[in-house]
Amino acid sequence: MASIMVAVGLTIAAAGFAGYYVLQAMVHMVRQVKQVFQSLSKSAFSGALLPIKGK
């Protein structure tokens, strides 16, 4: 019975550590995605709202 409790505890601890590292990776990816969108909005769409000449 005690070995089952130890195994359950170690599994919960492993899941906690894995979750922590997944969340840290997601935070890093969100920062990178925000930077990509900011650079795209400055370069790719900068001239999209210019008026059309001749109309």
C-alpha distance matrix in Angstrom:
0.0 3.8 5.5 5.3 6.6 8.9 10.1 10.8 12.6 14.5 15.5 16.8 18.6 20.2 21.3 22.9 24.7 25.9 27.2 29.0 30.8 31.7 33.2 35.1 36.5 37.6 39.4 41.2 42.2 43.5 45.8 47.1 47.8 49.6 51.8 52.6 53.7 55.7 57.5 58.2 59.6 61.9 63.3 63.0 64.0 66.4 69.5 68.3 69.9 73.4 76.2 77.8 81.3 84.1 82.9
3.8 0.0 3.8 5.4 5.1 6.3 8.6 9.8 10.5 12.4 14.2 15.4 16.5 18.3 19.9 21.1 22.6 24.3 25.7 27.1 28.9 30.2 31.6 33.2 34.8 36.1 37.7 39.4 40.7 42.0 44.1 45.5 46.4 48.2 50.2 51.2 52.4 54.3 56.0 56.9 58.3 60.5 61.9 61.8 62.9 65.2 68.4 67.3 68.9 72.4 75.3 77.0 80.5 83.4 82.2
5.5 3.8 0.0 3.8 5.4 5.0 6.1 8.6 9.8 10.5 12.2 14.2 15.2 16.3 18.2 19.9 21.0 22.3 24.1 25.7 27.1 28.3 30.2 31.7 32.9 34.4 36.3 37.7 38.8 40.4 42.5 43.6 44.6 46.6 48.4 49.3 50.7 52.6 54.2 55.0 56.6 58.8 60.0 59.9 61.1 63.5 66.6 65.6 67.4 70.8 73.7 75.3 78.8 81.7 80.6
5.3 5.4 3.8 0.0 3.8 5.4 5.0 6.1 8.5 9.9 10.4 12.3 14.2 15.2 16.4 18.3 20.0 20.9 22.3 24.3 25.9 26.7 28.5 30.4 31.5 32.7 34.7 36.3 37.2 38.6 40.9 42.1 42.8 44.8 46.9 47.6 48.8 50.9 52.6 53.2 54.7 57.0 58.2 58.0 59.0 61.5 64.6 63.4 65.1 68.6 71.4 73.0 76.5 79.3 78.2
6.6 5.1 5.4 3.8 0.0 3.8 5.4 5.0 6.1 8.6 9.8 10.5 12.2 14.1 15.3 16.5 18.4 19.8 20.9 22.6 24.5 25.6 26.9 28.8 30.3 31.4 33.1 35.0 36.1 37.3 39.4 40.9 41.7 43.4 45.5 46.5 47.6 49.5 51.4 52.2 53.5 55.8 57.2 57.1 58.0 60.4 63.5 62.4 64.0 67.4 70.3 72.0 75.5 78.4 77.2
8.9 6.3 5.0 5.4 3.8 0.0 3.8 5.4 5.1 6.1 8.5 9.9 10.5 12.1 14.1 15.3 16.5 18.2 19.8 21.1 22.7 24.2 25.7 27.2 28.7 30.2 31.8 33.3 34.6 36.1 38.1 39.4 40.5 42.3 44.1 45.2 46.5 48.3 50.0 51.0 52.5 54.5 55.9 56.0 57.1 59.3 62.5 61.6 63.3 66.7 69.7 71.4 74.8 77.8 76.8
10.1 8.6 6.1 5.0 5.4 3.8 0.0 3.8 5.4 5.2 6.1 8.6 9.8 10.4 12.2 14.2 15.4 16.3 18.1 19.9 21.2 22.3 24.2 25.8 26.9 28.4 30.4 31.8 32.8 34.4 36.5 37.6 38.5 40.6 42.4 43.2 44.6 46.6 48.2 48.9 50.6 52.8 53.9 53.8 55.0 57.4 60.5 59.5 61.3 64.7 67.7 69.2 72.7 75.6 74.6
10.8 9.8 8.6 6.1 5.0 5.4 3.8 0.0 3.8 5.5 5.1 6.2 8.6 9.8 10.5 12.3 14.3 15.2 16.4 18.4 20.2 20.9 22.5 24.5 25.8 26.8 28.7 30.5 31.4 32.7 35.0 36.3 37.0 38.8 41.0 41.8 42.9 44.9 46.7 47.4 48.8 51.1 52.4 52.3 53.2 55.6 58.8 57.6 59.3 62.7 65.6 67.2 70.7 73.6 72.5
12.6 10.5 9.8 8.5 6.1 5.1 5.4 3.8 0.0 3.8 5.4 5.2 6.2 8.6 9.9 10.6 12.4 14.2 15.3 16.6 18.6 19.9 21.1 22.8 24.5 25.7 27.2 29.0 30.4 31.6 33.6 35.1 36.1 37.7 39.7 40.9 42.0 43.8 45.6 46.6 47.9 50.0 51.5 51.6 52.6 54.8 58.0 57.1 58.6 62.0 65.0 66.8 70.3 73.2 72.2
14.5 12.4 10.5 9.9 8.6 6.1 5.2 5.5 3.8 0.0 3.8 5.4 5.0 6.0 8.5 9.7 10.5 12.1 14.0 15.3 16.6 18.2 19.9 21.2 22.6 24.3 25.9 27.3 28.6 30.2 32.1 33.4 34.5 36.3 38.1 39.1 40.6 42.4 44.0 45.0 46.5 48.6 49.9 50.0 51.2 53.4 56.6 55.8 57.6 60.9 64.0 65.7 69.0 72.1 71.2
15.5 14.2 12.2 10.4 9.8 8.5 6.1 5.1 5.4 3.8 0.0 3.8 5.4 5.1 6.1 8.6 10.0 10.4 12.1 14.2 15.5 16.3 18.2 20.0 21.1 22.3 24.4 25.9 26.8 28.4 30.6 31.7 32.5 34.5 36.5 37.2 38.5 40.6 42.2 42.9 44.5 46.7 47.9 47.8 48.9 51.3 54.5 53.5 55.2 58.6 61.6 63.2 66.6 69.5 68.6
16.8 15.4 14.2 12.3 10.5 9.9 8.6 6.2 5.2 5.4 3.8 0.0 3.8 5.5 5.1 6.2 8.7 9.9 10.4 12.3 14.4 15.2 16.4 18.5 20.0 20.9 22.6 24.6 25.6 26.8 29.0 30.5 31.2 32.9 35.0 36.1 37.1 39.0 40.9 41.7 43.0 45.2 46.7 46.7 47.6 49.9 53.1 52.0 53.6 57.0 60.0 61.7 65.2 68.2 67.1
18.6 16.5 15.2 14.2 12.2 10.5 9.8 8.6 6.2 5.0 5.4 3.8 0.0 3.8 5.4 5.0 6.3 8.6 9.8 10.6 12.6 14.2 15.4 16.8 18.6 20.0 21.4 23.0 24.5 25.9 27.7 29.2 30.4 31.9 33.8 35.1 36.4 38.0 39.8 40.9 42.3 44.3 45.7 46.0 47.0 49.1 52.4 51.7 53.3 56.6 59.7 61.5 64.9 68.0 67.1
20.2 18.3 16.3 15.2 14.1 12.1 10.4 9.8 8.6 6.0 5.1 5.5 3.8 0.0 3.8 5.4 5.2 6.1 8.5 9.9 10.8 12.2 14.3 15.5 16.6 18.4 20.2 21.4 22.6 24.4 26.3 27.4 28.5 30.5 32.2 33.1 34.7 36.5 38.0 39.0 40.6 42.6 43.8 44.0 45.3 47.5 50.7 49.9 51.8 55.0 58.1 59.8 63.2 66.2 65.4
21.3 19.9 18.2 16.4 15.3 14.1 12.2 10.5 9.9 8.5 6.1 5.1 5.4 3.8 0.0 3.8 5.5 5.1 6.0 8.5 10.0 10.4 12.2 14.2 15.3 16.3 18.3 20.1 20.9 22.3 24.6 25.8 26.5 28.4 30.5 31.3 32.5 34.5 36.2 37.0 38.4 40.7 42.0 41.9 43.0 45.3 48.5 47.5 49.3 52.6 55.6 57.3 60.7 63.7 62.7
22.9 21.1 19.9 18.3 16.5 15.3 14.2 12.3 10.6 9.7 8.6 6.2 5.0 5.4 3.8 0.0 3.8 5.4 5.1 6.2 8.8 9.9 10.6 12.4 14.3 15.3 16.7 18.7 20.0 21.1 23.0 24.7 25.7 27.2 29.2 30.5 31.6 33.2 35.1 36.2 37.4 39.5 41.1 41.3 42.2 44.3 47.6 46.8 48.4 51.7 54.8 56.6 60.0 63.1 62.1
24.7 22.6 21.0 20.0 18.4 16.5 15.4 14.3 12.4 10.5 10.0 8.7 6.3 5.2 5.5 3.8 0.0 3.8 5.4 5.1 6.4 8.7 10.0 10.7 12.5 14.3 15.6 16.9 18.6 20.2 21.7 23.1 24.5 26.2 27.8 29.1 30.6 32.2 33.7 35.0 36.5 38.3 39.8 40.1 41.4 43.3 46.7 46.1 47.9 51.0 54.3 56.1 59.4 62.6 61.8
25.9 24.3 22.3 20.9 19.8 18.2 16.3 15.2 14.2 12.1 10.4 9.9 8.6 6.1 5.1 5.4 3.8 0.0 3.8 5.4 5.3 6.2 8.7 10.0 10.6 12.3 14.4 15.6 16.5 18.4 20.4 21.4 22.4 24.5 26.2 27.1 28.6 30.5 31.9 32.9 34.6 36.6 37.8 37.9 39.2 41.4 44.6 43.9 45.8 49.0 52.2 53.8 57.1 60.2 59.5
27.2 25.7 24.1 22.3 20.9 19.8 18.1 16.4 15.3 14.0 12.1 10.4 9.8 8.5 6.0 5.1 5.4 3.8 0.0 3.8 5.5 5.1 6.2 8.6 9.9 10.5 12.4 14.4 15.2 16.4 18.6 20.1 20.8 22.5 24.6 25.7 26.8 28.6 30.4 31.3 32.7 34.8 36.3 36.3 37.3 39.5 42.8 41.9 43.6 46.9 50.0 51.8 55.1 58.2 57.3
29.0 27.1 25.7 24.3 22.6 21.1 19.9 18.4 16.6 15.3 14.2 12.3 10.6 9.9 8.5 6.2 5.1 5.4 3.8 0.0 3.8 5.5 5.2 6.3 8.7 10.0 10.8 12.6 14.4 15.5 17.1 18.9 20.1 21.4 23.3 24.8 26.1 27.5 29.3 30.6 31.9 33.7 35.3 35.8 36.8 38.7 42.1 41.5 43.1 46.3 49.5 51.5 54.8 58.0 57.2
30.8 28.9 27.1 25.9 24.5 22.7 21.2 20.2 18.6 16.6 15.5 14.4 12.6 10.8 10.0 8.8 6.4 5.3 5.5 3.8 0.0 3.8 5.4 5.0 6.2 8.6 9.9 10.7 12.3 14.3 15.7 16.8 18.4 20.2 21.6 22.8 24.6 26.1 27.5 28.8 30.5 32.2 33.5 34.0 35.3 37.2 40.6 40.2 42.0 45.1 48.4 50.2 53.4 56.7 56.1
31.7 30.2 28.3 26.7 25.6 24.2 22.3 20.9 19.9 18.2 16.3 15.2 14.2 12.2 10.4 9.9 8.7 6.2 5.1 5.5 3.8 0.0 3.8 5.4 5.1 6.2 8.7 10.0 10.5 12.3 14.5 15.4 16.3 18.4 20.2 21.0 22.4 24.4 25.9 26.8 28.4 30.5 31.7 31.8 33.1 35.2 38.5 37.8 39.7 42.8 46.0 47.7 51.0 54.1 53.4
33.2 31.6 30.2 28.5 26.9 25.7 24.2 22.5 21.1 19.9 18.2 16.4 15.4 14.3 12.2 10.6 10.0 8.7 6.2 5.2 5.4 3.8 0.0 3.8 5.4 5.0 6.3 8.7 9.8 10.5 12.6 14.4 15.2 16.5 18.7 20.0 21.0 22.6 24.6 25.7 26.9 28.9 30.5 30.8 31.7 33.7 37.1 36.4 38.0 41.2 44.4 46.3 49.6 52.8 51.9
35.1 33.2 31.7 30.4 28.8 27.2 25.8 24.5 22.8 21.2 20.0 18.5 16.8 15.5 14.2 12.4 10.7 10.0 8.6 6.3 5.0 5.4 3.8 0.0 3.8 5.4 5.2 6.4 8.7 10.0 11.0 12.8 14.5 15.7 17.2 18.9 20.4 21.6 23.2 24.8 26.2 27.8 29.4 30.1 31.2 32.9 36.4 36.1 37.8 40.8 44.1 46.1 49.3 52.6 52.0
36.5 34.8 32.9 31.5 30.3 28.7 26.9 25.8 24.5 22.6 21.1 20.0 18.6 16.6 15.3 14.3 12.5 10.6 9.9 8.7 6.2 5.1 5.4 3.8 0.0 3.8 5.5 5.1 6.2 8.7 10.1 10.8 12.3 14.4 15.7 16.7 18.6 20.2 21.4 22.7 24.5 26.2 27.4 27.8 29.3 31.2 34.5 34.2 36.2 39.2 42.5 44.2 47.4 50.7 50.2
37.6 36.1 34.4 32.7 31.4 30.2 28.4 26.8 25.7 24.3 22.3 20.9 20.0 18.4 16.3 15.3 14.3 12.3 10.5 10.0 8.6 6.2 5.0 5.4 3.8 0.0 3.8 5.3 5.0 6.1 8.7 9.8 10.3 12.2 14.3 15.2 16.4 18.2 20.0 20.9 22.3 24.4 25.8 26.0 27.0 29.1 32.4 31.8 33.6 36.7 40.0 41.8 45.0 48.2 47.5
39.4 37.7 36.3 34.7 33.1 31.8 30.4 28.7 27.2 25.9 24.4 22.6 21.4 20.2 18.3 16.7 15.6 14.4 12.4 10.8 9.9 8.7 6.3 5.2 5.5 3.8 0.0 3.8 5.5 5.2 6.4 8.8 10.0 10.8 12.7 14.5 15.6 16.7 18.7 20.2 21.3 23.0 24.8 25.5 26.3 28.0 31.5 31.2 32.7 35.8 39.1 41.2 44.3 47.6 47.0
41.2 39.4 37.7 36.3 35.0 33.3 31.8 30.5 29.0 27.3 25.9 24.6 23.0 21.4 20.1 18.7 16.9 15.6 14.4 12.6 10.7 10.0 8.7 6.4 5.1 5.3 3.8 0.0 3.8 5.5 5.3 6.5 8.8 10.2 11.0 12.7 14.7 15.7 17.0 18.8 20.4 21.7 23.1 24.0 25.4 26.9 30.4 30.4 32.2 35.1 38.6 40.5 43.5 46.9 46.5
42.2 40.7 38.8 37.2 36.1 34.6 32.8 31.4 30.4 28.6 26.8 25.6 24.5 22.6 20.9 20.0 18.6 16.5 15.2 14.4 12.3 10.5 9.8 8.7 6.2 5.0 5.5 3.8 0.0 3.8 5.4 5.1 6.1 8.6 9.9 10.6 12.4 14.2 15.4 16.5 18.3 20.1 21.3 21.6 23.1 25.0 28.3 28.0 30.0 33.0 36.4 38.1 41.2 44.5 44.0
43.5 42.0 40.4 38.6 37.3 36.1 34.4 32.7 31.6 30.2 28.4 26.8 25.9 24.4 22.3 21.1 20.2 18.4 16.4 15.5 14.3 12.3 10.5 10.0 8.7 6.1 5.2 5.5 3.8 0.0 3.8 5.4 5.1 6.1 8.6 9.9 10.6 12.2 14.3 15.3 16.4 18.5 20.1 20.5 21.3 23.2 26.6 26.1 27.8 30.9 34.2 36.1 39.4 42.6 42.0
45.8 44.1 42.5 40.9 39.4 38.1 36.5 35.0 33.6 32.1 30.6 29.0 27.7 26.3 24.6 23.0 21.7 20.4 18.6 17.1 15.7 14.5 12.6 11.0 10.1 8.7 6.4 5.3 5.4 3.8 0.0 3.8 5.5 5.2 6.3 8.8 10.1 10.7 12.5 14.4 15.5 16.8 18.6 19.7 20.7 22.0 25.6 25.7 27.3 30.1 33.6 35.7 38.7 42.1 41.7
47.1 45.5 43.6 42.1 40.9 39.4 37.6 36.3 35.1 33.4 31.7 30.5 29.2 27.4 25.8 24.7 23.1 21.4 20.1 18.9 16.8 15.4 14.4 12.8 10.8 9.8 8.8 6.5 5.1 5.4 3.8 0.0 3.8 5.4 5.1 6.3 8.8 9.9 10.7 12.4 14.3 15.6 16.7 17.6 19.2 20.8 24.2 24.3 26.4 29.1 32.6 34.4 37.3 40.7 40.6
47.8 46.4 44.6 42.8 41.7 40.5 38.5 37.0 36.1 34.5 32.5 31.2 30.4 28.5 26.5 25.7 24.5 22.4 20.8 20.1 18.4 16.3 15.2 14.5 12.3 10.3 10.0 8.8 6.1 5.1 5.5 3.8 0.0 3.8 5.4 5.1 6.3 8.6 9.9 10.5 12.3 14.4 15.5 15.7 16.9 19.0 22.2 21.9 23.9 26.9 30.2 31.9 35.1 38.3 37.9
49.6 48.2 46.6 44.8 43.4 42.3 40.6 38.8 37.7 36.3 34.5 32.9 31.9 30.5 28.4 27.2 26.2 24.5 22.5 21.4 20.2 18.4 16.5 15.7 14.4 12.2 10.8 10.2 8.6 6.1 5.2 5.4 3.8 0.0 3.8 5.4 5.2 6.1 8.6 9.9 10.5 12.4 14.4 15.1 15.7 17.3 20.8 20.6 22.2 25.1 28.5 30.6 33.7 37.0 36.6
51.8 50.2 48.4 46.9 45.5 44.1 42.4 41.0 39.7 38.1 36.5 35.0 33.8 32.2 30.5 29.2 27.8 26.2 24.6 23.3 21.6 20.2 18.7 17.2 15.7 14.3 12.7 11.0 9.9 8.6 6.3 5.1 5.4 3.8 0.0 3.8 5.5 5.1 6.2 8.6 9.9 10.7 12.4 13.8 15.0 16.1 19.7 20.2 22.0 24.5 28.1 30.2 33.0 36.5 36.4
52.6 51.2 49.3 47.6 46.5 45.2 43.2 41.8 40.9 39.1 37.2 36.1 35.1 33.1 31.3 30.5 29.1 27.1 25.7 24.8 22.8 21.0 20.0 18.9 16.7 15.2 14.5 12.7 10.6 9.9 8.8 6.3 5.1 5.4 3.8 0.0 3.8 5.5 5.2 6.1 8.6 10.0 10.7 11.3 13.1 14.8 18.1 18.3 20.6 23.1 26.6 28.3 31.2 34.6 34.5
53.7 52.4 50.7 48.8 47.6 46.5 44.6 42.9 42.0 40.6 38.5 37.1 36.4 34.7 32.5 31.6 30.6 28.6 26.8 26.1 24.6 22.4 21.0 20.4 18.6 16.4 15.6 14.7 12.4 10.6 10.1 8.8 6.3 5.2 5.5 3.8 0.0 3.8 5.4 5.0 6.0 8.6 10.0 10.0 10.8 12.8 16.1 15.7 17.7 20.6 24.0 25.8 28.9 32.2 31.9
55.7 54.3 52.6 50.9 49.5 48.3 46.6 44.9 43.8 42.4 40.6 39.0 38.0 36.5 34.5 33.2 32.2 30.5 28.6 27.5 26.1 24.4 22.6 21.6 20.2 18.2 16.7 15.7 14.2 12.2 10.7 9.9 8.6 6.1 5.1 5.5 3.8 0.0 3.8 5.4 5.2 6.3 8.8 10.1 10.5 11.4 15.1 15.5 17.0 19.6 23.2 25.4 28.2 31.7 31.5
57.5 56.0 54.2 52.6 51.4 50.0 48.2 46.7 45.6 44.0 42.2 40.9 39.8 38.0 36.2 35.1 33.7 31.9 30.4 29.3 27.5 25.9 24.6 23.2 21.4 20.0 18.7 17.0 15.4 14.3 12.5 10.7 9.9 8.6 6.2 5.2 5.4 3.8 0.0 3.8 5.5 5.2 6.2 8.2 9.8 10.5 14.0 14.9 17.1 19.1 22.9 24.7 27.3 30.9 31.1
58.2 56.9 55.0 53.2 52.2 51.0 48.9 47.4 46.6 45.0 42.9 41.7 40.9 39.0 37.0 36.2 35.0 32.9 31.3 30.6 28.8 26.8 25.7 24.8 22.7 20.9 20.2 18.8 16.5 15.3 14.4 12.4 10.5 9.9 8.6 6.1 5.0 5.4 3.8 0.0 3.8 5.4 5.3 5.3 7.1 9.0 12.0 12.3 14.8 17.1 20.7 22.2 25.0 28.5 28.5
59.6 58.3 56.6 54.7 53.5 52.5 50.6 48.8 47.9 46.5 44.5 43.0 42.3 40.6 38.4 37.4 36.5 34.6 32.7 31.9 30.5 28.4 26.9 26.2 24.5 22.3 21.3 20.4 18.3 16.4 15.5 14.3 12.3 10.5 9.9 8.6 6.0 5.2 5.5 3.8 0.0 3.8 5.7 5.9 5.4 6.9 10.3 10.3 12.1 14.8 18.3 20.3 23.2 26.7 26.5
61.9 60.5 58.8 57.0 55.8 54.5 52.8 51.1 50.0 48.6 46.7 45.2 44.3 42.6 40.7 39.5 38.3 36.6 34.8 33.7 32.2 30.5 28.9 27.8 26.2 24.4 23.0 21.7 20.1 18.5 16.8 15.6 14.4 12.4 10.7 10.0 8.6 6.3 5.2 5.4 3.8 0.0 3.8 6.3 6.3 5.7 9.4 10.8 12.5 14.3 18.0 20.2 22.7 26.3 26.5
63.3 61.9 60.0 58.2 57.2 55.9 53.9 52.4 51.5 49.9 47.9 46.7 45.7 43.8 42.0 41.1 39.8 37.8 36.3 35.3 33.5 31.7 30.5 29.4 27.4 25.8 24.8 23.1 21.3 20.1 18.6 16.7 15.5 14.4 12.4 10.7 10.0 8.8 6.2 5.3 5.7 3.8 0.0 3.8 5.8 5.6 8.4 10.2 12.7 14.0 17.7 19.2 21.5 25.1 25.7
63.0 61.8 59.9 58.0 57.1 56.0 53.8 52.3 51.6 50.0 47.8 46.7 46.0 44.0 41.9 41.3 40.1 37.9 36.3 35.8 34.0 31.8 30.8 30.1 27.8 26.0 25.5 24.0 21.6 20.5 19.7 17.6 15.7 15.1 13.8 11.3 10.0 10.1 8.2 5.3 5.9 6.3 3.8 0.0 3.8 5.8 7.6 8.1 11.4 13.0 16.5 17.6 20.2 23.6 24.0
64.0 62.9 61.1 59.0 58.0 57.1 55.0 53.2 52.6 51.2 48.9 47.6 47.0 45.3 43.0 42.2 41.4 39.2 37.3 36.8 35.3 33.1 31.7 31.2 29.3 27.0 26.3 25.4 23.1 21.3 20.7 19.2 16.9 15.7 15.0 13.1 10.8 10.5 9.8 7.1 5.4 6.3 5.8 3.8 0.0 3.8 5.6 5.2 7.9 10.2 13.7 15.2 18.2 21.5 21.5
66.4 65.2 63.5 61.5 60.4 59.3 57.4 55.6 54.8 53.4 51.3 49.9 49.1 47.5 45.3 44.3 43.3 41.4 39.5 38.7 37.2 35.2 33.7 32.9 31.2 29.1 28.0 26.9 25.0 23.2 22.0 20.8 19.0 17.3 16.1 14.8 12.8 11.4 10.5 9.0 6.9 5.7 5.6 5.8 3.8 0.0 3.8 5.8 7.4 8.7 12.5 14.5 17.0 20.6 20.9
69.5 68.4 66.6 64.6 63.5 62.5 60.5 58.8 58.0 56.6 54.5 53.1 52.4 50.7 48.5 47.6 46.7 44.6 42.8 42.1 40.6 38.5 37.1 36.4 34.5 32.4 31.5 30.4 28.3 26.6 25.6 24.2 22.2 20.8 19.7 18.1 16.1 15.1 14.0 12.0 10.3 9.4 8.4 7.6 5.6 3.8 0.0 3.8 5.6 5.7 9.4 11.0 13.3 17.0 17.4
68.3 67.3 65.6 63.4 62.4 61.6 59.5 57.6 57.1 55.8 53.5 52.0 51.7 49.9 47.5 46.8 46.1 43.9 41.9 41.5 40.2 37.8 36.4 36.1 34.2 31.8 31.2 30.4 28.0 26.1 25.7 24.3 21.9 20.6 20.2 18.3 15.7 15.5 14.9 12.3 10.3 10.8 10.2 8.1 5.2 5.8 3.8 0.0 3.8 5.8 8.7 10.1 13.2 16.5 16.3
69.9 68.9 67.4 65.1 64.0 63.3 61.3 59.3 58.6 57.6 55.2 53.6 53.3 51.8 49.3 48.4 47.9 45.8 43.6 43.1 42.0 39.7 38.0 37.8 36.2 33.6 32.7 32.2 30.0 27.8 27.3 26.4 23.9 22.2 22.0 20.6 17.7 17.0 17.1 14.8 12.1 12.5 12.7 11.4 7.9 7.4 5.6 3.8 0.0 3.8 6.4 9.0 12.1 15.3 14.6
73.4 72.4 70.8 68.6 67.4 66.7 64.7 62.7 62.0 60.9 58.6 57.0 56.6 55.0 52.6 51.7 51.0 49.0 46.9 46.3 45.1 42.8 41.2 40.8 39.2 36.7 35.8 35.1 33.0 30.9 30.1 29.1 26.9 25.1 24.5 23.1 20.6 19.6 19.1 17.1 14.8 14.3 14.0 13.0 10.2 8.7 5.7 5.8 3.8 0.0 3.8 6.5 9.0 12.5 12.4
76.2 75.3 73.7 71.4 70.3 69.7 67.7 65.6 65.0 64.0 61.6 60.0 59.7 58.1 55.6 54.8 54.3 52.2 50.0 49.5 48.4 46.0 44.4 44.1 42.5 40.0 39.1 38.6 36.4 34.2 33.6 32.6 30.2 28.5 28.1 26.6 24.0 23.2 22.9 20.7 18.3 18.0 17.7 16.5 13.7 12.5 9.4 8.7 6.4 3.8 0.0 3.8 6.3 9.3 8.8
77.8 77.0 75.3 73.0 72.0 71.4 69.2 67.2 66.8 65.7 63.2 61.7 61.5 59.8 57.3 56.6 56.1 53.8 51.8 51.5 50.2 47.7 46.3 46.1 44.2 41.8 41.2 40.5 38.1 36.1 35.7 34.4 31.9 30.6 30.2 28.3 25.8 25.4 24.7 22.2 20.3 20.2 19.2 17.6 15.2 14.5 11.0 10.1 9.0 6.5 3.8 0.0 3.8 6.5 6.5
81.3 80.5 78.8 76.5 75.5 74.8 72.7 70.7 70.3 69.0 66.6 65.2 64.9 63.2 60.7 60.0 59.4 57.1 55.1 54.8 53.4 51.0 49.6 49.3 47.4 45.0 44.3 43.5 41.2 39.4 38.7 37.3 35.1 33.7 33.0 31.2 28.9 28.2 27.3 25.0 23.2 22.7 21.5 20.2 18.2 17.0 13.3 13.2 12.1 9.0 6.3 3.8 0.0 3.8 5.8
84.1 83.4 81.7 79.3 78.4 77.8 75.6 73.6 73.2 72.1 69.5 68.2 68.0 66.2 63.7 63.1 62.6 60.2 58.2 58.0 56.7 54.1 52.8 52.6 50.7 48.2 47.6 46.9 44.5 42.6 42.1 40.7 38.3 37.0 36.5 34.6 32.2 31.7 30.9 28.5 26.7 26.3 25.1 23.6 21.5 20.6 17.0 16.5 15.3 12.5 9.3 6.5 3.8 0.0 3.8
82.9 82.2 80.6 78.2 77.2 76.8 74.6 72.5 72.2 71.2 68.6 67.1 67.1 65.4 62.7 62.1 61.8 59.5 57.3 57.2 56.1 53.4 51.9 52.0 50.2 47.5 47.0 46.5 44.0 42.0 41.7 40.6 37.9 36.6 36.4 34.5 31.9 31.5 31.1 28.5 26.5 26.5 25.7 24.0 21.5 20.9 17.4 16.3 14.6 12.4 8.8 6.5 5.8 3.8 0.0
